């Protein structure tokens, strides 16, 4: 990894504004704050009208020099693991086309909502079948299908909360367009971050969500506010050759320019030494 990293943050689709002029103003303001990419979350309704507006967003982003990534819907009706595979594949293909319409190469998705532990492996295989069947569409549009890593939260279980599940996913969905999004908070709470990067980071890491937590709860704190060993993590990302954007996904209380500047400074200080093995004994500043 290098210190000249592409900085990104997640924004709600509604924040872009109702027309290209408002969208352009939003992009220029984000660029002025040091962001060269934005991950758009939503909309839930992927109607023809939304596709038409997505094309305008793409044109505006190009004019402003802003890169885009996209996070697929998560609400009811978008739980790919609970749908019949043909229906799930059809919906995922729509998501792929919407991401392409936006000009987003990375499409992050949650394969499931909460699950029962007894159904984990059956739903995982079903989700893998869905991703494998949609991979040709992803290849056609050059979109990476990035399944986000998860962790138990609030007494609920989720798919892709262990390295063993990713082993199974990638064995069944072998297309190079099937990747994963590393959510640092989820992987920290799940306790598997470094094993996942060591096993699959070099070939399968597609996108990164940066946030911190206490190692238990999904808090979405700024980096440095929780228990993640950031020197170790950034060294691991360097080792596996990740060259994509670093995308902040912080809770609303920290969604401000001042907090993003502080988080970026914290990461940049460590990135300057990311390739140095001595970073592993470096105390992460708090």
C-alpha positions as CSV (number, residue, x, y, z in Angstrom):
1,X,0.0,0.0,0.0
2,X,1.1,3.6,-0.6
3,X,0.3,6.8,1.2
4,X,-1.3,8.2,-2.0
5,X,-4.3,6.1,-1.4
6,X,-7.7,6.8,-3.0
7,X,-10.0,8.1,-0.1
8,X,-13.6,7.3,-0.2
9,X,-16.7,7.4,2.1
10,X,-20.1,5.9,2.0
11,X,-23.0,8.3,1.3
12,X,-26.8,7.8,1.0
13,X,-28.3,7.9,-2.5
14,X,-30.7,10.6,-1.3
15,X,-27.8,12.9,-0.4
16,X,-26.8,13.4,-4.0
17,X,-29.8,15.7,-4.6
18,X,-32.7,15.7,-7.0
19,X,-31.0,16.7,-10.2
20,X,-27.5,16.7,-11.9
21,X,-26.8,20.3,-10.8
22,X,-27.3,19.4,-7.1
23,X,-25.3,16.2,-7.6
24,X,-22.4,18.0,-9.2
25,X,-22.3,20.5,-6.3
26,X,-22.3,17.5,-3.9
27,X,-19.4,15.8,-5.7
28,X,-17.3,19.0,-5.9
29,X,-17.8,19.6,-2.2
30,X,-16.7,16.0,-1.4
31,X,-13.6,16.4,-3.7
32,X,-12.7,19.6,-1.8
33,X,-12.6,17.5,1.3
34,X,-10.1,15.1,-0.2
35,X,-12.4,12.3,-1.4
36,X,-11.8,10.9,-4.9
37,X,-14.4,8.2,-4.7
38,X,-17.8,7.8,-3.0
39,X,-19.7,4.5,-2.3
40,X,-23.4,5.2,-2.9
41,X,-25.8,3.2,-0.7
42,X,-29.2,2.8,-2.2
43,X,-31.7,3.3,-3.7
44,X,-34.0,0.5,-2.7
45,X,-36.2,0.9,-5.8
46,X,-34.3,0.0,-8.9
47,X,-36.9,1.3,-11.3
48,X,-36.3,2.5,-14.9
49,X,-36.5,6.0,-13.6
50,X,-33.7,5.3,-11.2
51,X,-31.6,3.8,-14.0
52,X,-32.1,7.0,-16.0
53,X,-31.0,9.1,-13.1
54,X,-28.0,6.8,-12.4
55,X,-26.8,7.5,-16.0
56,X,-26.9,11.2,-15.2
57,X,-25.1,10.6,-11.9
58,X,-22.4,8.8,-13.8
59,X,-22.0,11.6,-16.3
60,X,-21.8,14.2,-13.5
61,X,-19.3,12.1,-11.6
62,X,-17.1,11.9,-14.7
63,X,-17.3,15.7,-15.2
64,X,-16.3,16.2,-11.6
65,X,-13.5,13.5,-11.6
66,X,-15.3,11.5,-8.9
67,X,-15.1,7.7,-8.8
68,X,-18.1,5.7,-7.6
69,X,-18.7,2.4,-5.9
70,X,-22.2,1.1,-5.1
71,X,-23.7,-0.8,-2.1
72,X,-26.8,-2.9,-3.0
73,X,-30.1,-2.6,-1.2
74,X,-30.5,-4.6,2.1
75,X,-34.2,-4.2,2.9
76,X,-37.0,-6.8,2.6
77,X,-37.0,-8.3,-0.8
78,X,-33.2,-8.1,-1.2
79,X,-32.2,-11.0,1.0
80,X,-30.6,-13.1,-1.8
81,X,-30.2,-16.2,0.5
82,X,-34.0,-16.4,1.2
83,X,-35.2,-16.1,-2.4
84,X,-35.4,-19.0,-4.9
85,X,-32.1,-19.1,-6.8
86,X,-33.5,-18.1,-10.2
87,X,-35.3,-15.0,-8.6
88,X,-32.1,-14.1,-6.6
89,X,-30.0,-14.4,-9.8
90,X,-32.5,-12.1,-11.7
91,X,-32.4,-9.5,-8.9
92,X,-28.6,-9.7,-8.7
93,X,-28.3,-9.2,-12.4
94,X,-30.4,-6.0,-12.1
95,X,-28.0,-4.8,-9.4
96,X,-25.0,-5.5,-11.6
97,X,-26.6,-3.5,-14.4
98,X,-27.4,-0.6,-12.0
99,X,-23.8,-0.5,-10.8
100,X,-22.6,-0.5,-14.4
101,X,-25.1,2.3,-15.1
102,X,-23.5,4.3,-12.3
103,X,-20.0,3.6,-13.5
104,X,-19.3,1.7,-10.3
105,X,-16.9,-1.3,-10.6
106,X,-17.2,-2.4,-7.0
107,X,-20.7,-3.7,-6.0
108,X,-20.9,-4.5,-2.3
109,X,-23.7,-6.7,-1.2
110,X,-24.9,-8.6,1.9
111,X,-25.8,-12.1,0.9
112,X,-28.4,-12.4,3.7
113,X,-30.3,-10.7,6.5
114,X,-30.2,-12.5,9.9
115,X,-30.2,-16.3,9.8
116,X,-30.7,-19.3,12.1
117,X,-27.4,-21.1,12.9
118,X,-28.9,-24.4,11.7
119,X,-29.5,-23.0,8.2
120,X,-26.1,-21.3,7.7
121,X,-24.4,-23.8,5.4
122,X,-27.5,-24.5,3.2
123,X,-28.0,-20.7,2.8
124,X,-24.3,-20.2,2.1
125,X,-24.4,-22.7,-0.7
126,X,-27.5,-21.1,-2.1
127,X,-25.9,-17.7,-2.0
128,X,-22.7,-19.1,-3.6
129,X,-24.9,-20.6,-6.4
130,X,-26.5,-17.2,-6.9
131,X,-23.2,-15.4,-7.2
132,X,-21.8,-18.0,-9.5
133,X,-24.8,-17.8,-11.8
134,X,-24.6,-14.0,-11.9
135,X,-20.9,-13.9,-12.5
136,X,-21.2,-13.9,-16.3
137,X,-23.3,-10.7,-16.1
138,X,-20.7,-9.2,-13.8
139,X,-17.9,-10.2,-16.3
140,X,-19.9,-8.6,-19.1
141,X,-20.1,-5.3,-17.3
142,X,-16.7,-5.6,-15.5
143,X,-18.4,-5.3,-12.1
144,X,-16.9,-6.9,-9.0
145,X,-19.4,-8.7,-6.9
146,X,-18.1,-8.0,-3.4
147,X,-19.8,-10.0,-0.6
148,X,-19.3,-8.1,2.6
149,X,-17.9,-10.0,5.6
150,X,-20.2,-10.1,8.7
151,X,-20.2,-10.9,12.4
152,X,-22.8,-11.8,15.0
153,X,-24.6,-8.6,16.2
154,X,-27.4,-7.9,18.8
155,X,-27.9,-11.7,19.3
156,X,-28.4,-12.3,15.5
157,X,-26.3,-14.4,13.2
158,X,-25.3,-13.6,9.6
159,X,-23.7,-15.4,6.7
160,X,-20.0,-14.9,6.0
161,X,-19.0,-14.5,9.6
162,X,-16.0,-16.8,9.4
163,X,-13.1,-17.8,7.2
164,X,-14.5,-21.3,6.7
165,X,-17.6,-19.7,5.1
166,X,-15.4,-17.7,2.7
167,X,-13.5,-20.9,1.9
168,X,-16.7,-22.5,0.9
169,X,-18.0,-19.4,-1.0
170,X,-14.9,-19.1,-3.2
171,X,-14.8,-22.9,-3.8
172,X,-18.3,-22.8,-5.2
173,X,-18.2,-19.4,-6.9
174,X,-14.8,-19.5,-8.6
175,X,-15.2,-16.5,-11.0
176,X,-12.6,-13.8,-10.5
177,X,-15.5,-11.3,-10.5
178,X,-16.7,-12.8,-7.1
179,X,-14.8,-11.0,-4.4
180,X,-15.3,-9.8,-0.8
181,X,-15.6,-6.5,0.9
182,X,-13.6,-6.3,4.1
183,X,-15.6,-4.4,6.7
184,X,-12.9,-3.9,9.3
185,X,-15.4,-3.5,12.2
186,X,-17.3,-6.7,11.3
187,X,-14.1,-8.7,10.9
188,X,-12.7,-7.3,14.2
189,X,-15.9,-8.3,16.0
190,X,-15.8,-11.7,14.4
191,X,-12.1,-12.2,15.3
192,X,-11.0,-13.5,11.9
193,X,-9.7,-10.4,10.1
194,X,-6.0,-11.4,9.6
195,X,-6.7,-15.0,8.7
196,X,-9.2,-13.9,6.1
197,X,-6.7,-11.5,4.5
198,X,-3.9,-14.1,4.7
199,X,-6.1,-16.8,3.0
200,X,-8.0,-14.7,0.4
201,X,-6.8,-11.1,0.4
202,X,-4.3,-11.4,-2.5
203,X,-6.8,-12.8,-5.0
204,X,-10.3,-12.0,-3.6
205,X,-10.3,-8.7,-1.8
206,X,-12.3,-6.2,-3.8
207,X,-13.2,-3.3,-1.5
208,X,-12.6,-2.1,2.1
209,X,-14.9,-0.4,4.6
210,X,-12.9,1.3,7.3
211,X,-14.4,1.6,10.8
212,X,-13.5,0.7,14.3
213,X,-15.3,-0.9,17.4
214,X,-14.7,-2.4,20.8
215,X,-14.2,-5.9,19.3
216,X,-17.8,-6.9,20.2
217,X,-20.3,-4.4,18.9
218,X,-20.8,-3.0,15.4
219,X,-20.2,0.6,16.4
220,X,-18.8,2.1,13.1
221,X,-16.4,4.4,15.0
222,X,-13.6,6.3,13.3
223,X,-10.3,4.4,13.0
224,X,-8.3,4.7,16.2
225,X,-11.4,5.0,18.5
226,X,-11.7,1.2,19.1
227,X,-9.6,-1.9,19.5
228,X,-8.4,-2.5,15.9
229,X,-4.6,-2.7,15.6
230,X,-4.4,-0.4,12.6
231,X,-0.6,-0.8,12.0
232,X,-1.1,-4.6,11.8
233,X,-4.2,-4.2,9.6
234,X,-2.6,-1.8,7.2
235,X,0.5,-3.9,7.0
236,X,-1.7,-6.9,6.2
237,X,-3.4,-5.0,3.4
238,X,0.0,-4.0,2.1
239,X,1.2,-7.6,2.2
240,X,-1.8,-8.9,0.2
241,X,-1.3,-6.2,-2.4
242,X,-4.5,-4.3,-2.0
243,X,-4.5,-1.2,-4.2
244,X,-8.1,-0.1,-4.1
245,X,-9.9,2.7,-2.3
246,X,-10.1,3.0,1.5
247,X,-13.7,3.7,2.2
248,X,-14.9,5.2,5.5
249,X,-18.2,3.8,6.8
250,X,-18.9,5.7,10.0
251,X,-22.0,6.1,12.0
252,X,-24.0,9.4,11.7
253,X,-22.5,10.9,14.9
254,X,-19.1,11.0,13.2
255,X,-20.3,11.9,9.7
256,X,-18.5,15.3,9.6
257,X,-15.5,16.8,7.7
258,X,-13.6,17.2,11.0
259,X,-14.0,13.5,11.9
260,X,-13.0,12.4,8.4
261,X,-9.9,14.6,8.4
262,X,-8.8,13.2,11.7
263,X,-9.5,9.6,10.6
264,X,-7.5,10.1,7.4
265,X,-4.6,11.7,9.2
266,X,-4.5,8.7,11.6
267,X,-4.4,6.2,8.7
268,X,-1.9,8.2,6.6
269,X,0.5,8.4,9.5
270,X,0.5,4.6,9.6
271,X,0.5,4.1,5.8
272,X,3.8,5.9,5.6
273,X,5.3,2.8,7.2
274,X,2.9,0.1,5.9
275,X,5.6,-1.8,4.1
276,X,8.0,-1.8,7.0
277,X,7.8,-5.0,9.2
278,X,8.6,-2.8,12.2
279,X,5.1,-1.5,11.9
280,X,3.9,-4.7,13.6
281,X,5.4,-3.4,16.9
282,X,4.3,0.2,16.4
283,X,1.8,1.4,18.9
284,X,-1.3,2.7,17.2
285,X,-1.9,6.3,18.3
286,X,-5.3,6.9,20.0
